[in-house]
Amino acid sequence: MILERVGAACSGLTAALKAYYFGSVIMTEEDGRRIYAEMGATPVINAIGNRTLLGGSAPSASVRQAMEAANRYYVDMGELLESTGDVIARLLGCEAALVTPGCAAALLLGTAGCMTGDNEENMGRLPDATGMKSEILIQKAQRYKYDRVVRMAGTTLVEVGGDSGATADQLAAAMGADTLAVLYPALGLPEGDMLSLEETIRVAHQGDVPVIVDAAYQVYPVEGLRRYTDMGADLVGYGAKYIGAPNSSGILCGRADLVRAARLHSFASFEILEVPGFGRPLKIDRQEVVAVVVALREWLEMDHEARYEEASRRGLKLRRALKARIPGIEMEPSAENAQVANLTVKVGALGKDGNVIATQLRQGNPSIWADADGDAVWFSMHTLADGDEAVIAQRLSAILE
């Protein structure tokens, strides 16, 4: 009866959308496609991993249930951010933590906190950094697209060293009266002659300069969630989508004073404490905050070998299907007993261009997204749902044949 009354009021919605909004049934694969069709969007089979541009993650049933439970009541968001930060800090063995709307927001809020501390006058002036330390050092060889995030607070990036790296002496010489922090992206970039994080922390701390680490996806092995603060990094940012929390969530952790300053810049402090923080647009909802904590607990307790085995089962099915359909196709890993959590298909050996193949895969419905270069297309099994491997095999075979 309730759904019928709602349906009368929302007659423009399909049955699947009504169920989605009002929780009456378990959603099916067809329902998922129908919802996106209703919204004018194309559903995607994600074989490239947890990427922001595809929606980030698929939270587990327990995470979704926790979000639904949190939806029953409203909450003081300032209190929730502080209390969940305490829980996360205990889980990660660091001084303090803060749930943020993504890793980029963690880096921005952390930067703002370093600039202003708890000085409300300075907080209200950002991004005008007049009178505040505002230079952030970064090794020239580590410049990357996301370093612009820390500049949004009104800082200036100062490059240290050359194209292949920097030395401890160069970093020490670059630090001055206006140096606010050192930004270190721990994102698997080629090390070359770059200064290590350990050495960066040592040199920076000799000059009483904090180190901010972008560790967005360094969540597995799980020691990656602790190693940077254990090294002495002052602030570390993570994308919580990589641990199964919503796409729009992240974690900032590290020194208690700097995390507290970052929290003062949050939307909650702006509304509740009427502190003129810089982060008012960086809002996150109560359900998402709860989801981060539940997902983190799950991630730390998870049997990751079983997670890889589950992904590998899909990879083995895809490899078998492609071998049966396309004689002579080359794939890696090729060993029968190898784990296939990621599968590389060598399309160059078939006279095909990987980038062209990837583009053709995207053009179907559902669209299939895979990474590629000139010689190969590779598929991550971790972000596939069971059965997606069959769709990929059918589509890829049709293209290659």
Secondary structure, DSSP 4 states (H G I P E B T S, - for coil): -HHHHHHHHTTTS-HHHHHHHHT-S---HHHHHHHHHHTT---EEE-S-S-GGGTS----HHHHHHHHHHTTS---HHHHHHHHHHHHHHHHTSSEEEEESSHHHHHHHHHHHHHHTT-HHHHHHTT--TTS--EEEEEGGG--GGGHHHHTTT-EEEEESBTTB--HHHHHHH--TTEEEEEEE-S----TBPPPHHHHHHHHHHTT--EEEE-TTTTSSGGGGTHHHHHT-SEEEEEGGGGTS-TT-EEEEE-HHHHHHHHHTBHHHHHHT----TBTT----HHHHHHHHHHHHHHHHS-HHHHHHHHHHHHHHHHHHHHHHSTT--EES--TTS--SEEEE-GGGGT--HHHHHHHHHTSSSEEE-EE-SS-EEEESTTPPTTHHHHHHHHHHHHH-
